[in-house]
Amino acid sequence: DLGCGAGLDIYFYAAAVGENGKVYGLDISEDMVNKAKANLGAVGTKNAEIKCGQSDNLAFQDNFFSVVASNGIYNLSPDKEAVMKEVFRVLKPGGRTVFCEIVLKERLPEDARKNIDDWFRCIGGALPEKEFLTLMEEVGFKNTEVISRVRNARTGHPVAICANIRAYKPNLP
């Protein structure tokens, strides 16, 4: 889980893979990493490892994960392509990424893009949906699909929408 925060999603992933599975969380904030570790320890989660790091330089070997999940990390990254390339690199052939991200129906006006409030709502760094999906395909992802589109508290701007997206790393030939 990229941008795992306090570990809530990690808790659910750890339960889903069971005691024989392993999940990893990554967050850029040492404080959040410590909070996630404390939270997971408090509920007895033993099959999770939380690391501090950046999503555009993942400290994992190539072809390591079956699934990479995230919730809103691309919008906060200045180099979305670098993050996508890293996710692609660490996925096993046939693996998938599934994530929730704010995308735009159309490009934001410049004043909204630079508004600090819109950055905190993860809108300022958002890409138009078509541009986002095209970038994923250029990085190498296949079968890229928007599973759902919804409005939520962070999509207060009329052109912002929350999209759940799934894409796959192709199997080796």
Long-range contacts (C-beta under 8 A, 24 or more apart in sequence): 1-25, 1-26, 1-69, 1-70, 1-71, 2-26, 2-55, 2-68, 2-69, 2-70, 2-73, 2-83, 2-87, 2-99, 3-27, 3-28, 3-55, 3-70, 3-71, 3-72, 3-73, 3-76, 4-32, 4-36, 4-50, 5-32, 5-35, 5-36, 6-32, 6-35, 6-36, 6-39, 7-35, 7-36, 7-37, 7-39, 7-40, 7-48, 7-50, 8-39, 9-69, 9-71, 10-36, 10-40, 10-45, 10-48, 10-50, 11-39, 11-40, 11-43, 11-45, 11-48, 13-48, 13-69, 14-40, 14-45, 14-47, 14-48, 15-45, 17-47, 18-47, 19-46, 19-47, 20-47, 21-47, 22-47, 22-48, 22-49, 23-47, 23-48, 23-49, 24-48, 24-49, 24-50, 24-51, 24-60, 24-65, 25-49, 25-50, 25-51, 26-50, 26-51, 26-52, 26-53, 26-55, 26-58, 27-52, 27-53, 28-52, 28-53, 28-54, 28-55, 55-83, 55-86, 55-87, 56-82, 56-83, 56-86, 57-82, 57-86, 58-86, 58-87, 58-89, 58-90, 60-90, 61-90, 62-89, 62-90, 63-90, 63-91, 63-92, 63-93, 64-90, 64-91, 64-92, 65-90, 65-91, 65-92, 65-95, 66-91, 66-92, 66-95, 66-96, 67-91, 67-95, 67-96, 67-97, 67-98, 68-95, 68-96, 68-97, 68-98, 68-99, 69-97, 69-98, 69-99, 70-97, 70-99, 70-100, 70-101, 71-99, 71-100, 71-101, 72-100, 72-101, 72-102, 72-122, 72-154, 73-99, 73-101, 74-99, 74-101, 74-125, 74-127, 74-132, 75-101, 75-102, 75-122, 75-123, 75-124, 75-125, 75-126, 76-122, 76-125, 77-125, 78-125, 80-127, 80-132, 80-135, 81-135, 81-138, 81-139, 84-135, 84-136, 84-139, 84-141, 85-139, 88-139, 88-140, 88-141, 88-169, 91-169, 92-169, 93-169, 93-170, 93-171, 93-172, 94-168, 94-169, 94-170, 94-171, 95-168, 95-169, 96-166, 96-167, 96-168, 96-169, 97-141, 97-165, 97-166, 97-167, 97-168, 97-169, 98-147, 98-164, 98-165, 98-166, 99-164, 99-165, 100-162, 100-163, 100-164, 100-165, 101-126, 101-132, 101-162, 101-163, 101-165, 102-126, 102-154, 102-155, 102-160, 102-161, 102-162, 102-163, 103-127, 103-128, 103-129, 103-132, 103-160, 103-161, 103-162, 103-163, 104-128, 104-129, 104-159, 104-160, 104-161, 105-129, 105-159, 105-160, 105-161, 106-159, 108-157, 108-159, 112-157, 118-157, 121-154, 121-155, 121-156, 121-157, 121-160, 122-154, 123-154, 123-155, 123-156, 123-157, 123-160, 126-160, 129-161, 129-163, 132-165, 133-165, 136-165, 136-167, 140-169, 140-170, 141-167, 141-168, 141-169, 142-167, 142-168, 142-169, 142-170, 143-167, 143-168
